[in-house]
């Protein structure tokens, strides 16, 4: 089978639309397709043990970043802080708030406003379980010993360093203005302070980068002894500055053959160094828990543009920071209610992302038999070499992990691209239809 396909472009093509439509009708039924986010005129607040906090402020805006972000301005930040803490307080005023098992901060660059992280943790602390995970995305330029120690003292036990690459010219292409020495020092500072998990984000597929560069980046992480390595392909979302440059032919990136070669080399290096694969694009030391944010059955998000998913209902806050600040009693901008069949398929999809499908867990959540619901599909994946079966689980092979990433690009990245693009254009969309 030829791999010479540009999946970045393919996922927006008419052929990809027909493939998504066929698979969606087959697996989730015609009643769930197309998926339609609607304006959230009325909404009953739902709850979860897993919490995500979005802090959208950045010193500079990276051209490839698809996430909801704005340039830092003190007056805007002060107002945002008040609105975020008010949204959290309104949630905590509800009855029977579940104890919180995980709390993750993303952005933006949340590490540039550590005092807000501390305020949020303080607001939630009475609801923490004993072994709570608290993770923060950290920009390498923020990772001083003083700031990291401050985070540790507030209860943060996991951090993710957005280093991206150890080649300075490639960092400049991504709008990242730190040196390789600064990147390395950020890792060493984190190790000095001592967190339960230190993750490094790497990007491959940058214009001017080759497979050997990516191999060296991963090897540098291994030599530094980091706990978790997340290696992502450069994804050119159409609503980003970089995505627009790619569409105009102004920015060249990997073809898919080179991307697959890079994925294999990264995987080989990590596995040989004793890391285990914990998602289709991440690897973790054997004695560590991975750095994960929203790969949960349920989670609830706070802040401008934050997404949530509870019991098959998805929703997003308004992406406009100004509108988020102005809105009284923050509520979702858009929401999607799904069927039980869709919820089961969505759960399966994320387990494929996490490389292991637990048969007993499926039965516990849905009170149904996994092999009855999806056995034919799973057996087909086994025949073509994507899965292998152990007693109580289906597990992805290395080949399956590579193609699992392609399924993600075909489905969720295409849908995310459309939702985020329209939400950035309209703070309160009437509806968004996903085909």
Secondary structure, DSSP 8 states (H G I E B T S, - for coil): ------HHHHTTSHHHHHHHHHHHHHHH-GGG-SEEEEE-SS------SEEEEEE-EESS--TT--S--EE--HHHHHHHHHHHHHHHHHHHTSSS---EEEEEEEES-GGGGHHHHHHHHHHHGGGEEEEEEEEEEE-GGG--HHHHHHHHHHT--EEEEEEE-S-HHHHHHTT----HHHHHHHHHHHHHH--SEEEEEEEE--TT--HHHHHHHHHHHHHHT-SEEEEEE----TTSHHHHHHHTT-S----HHHHHHHHHHHHHHHHHTTEEEEETTEEEETTS----SS-SSSBEEESTT-EEEETTEEEEE-S-HHHHHH-SS--EEEEEE--HHHHHHHHHHHHHHTTEEEHHHHHHHHSS-HHHHHHHHHHHHHHTTSEEEETTEEEE-HHHHHHHHHHHIIIIIHHHHHHHHHHHH-TT-SEEEE-
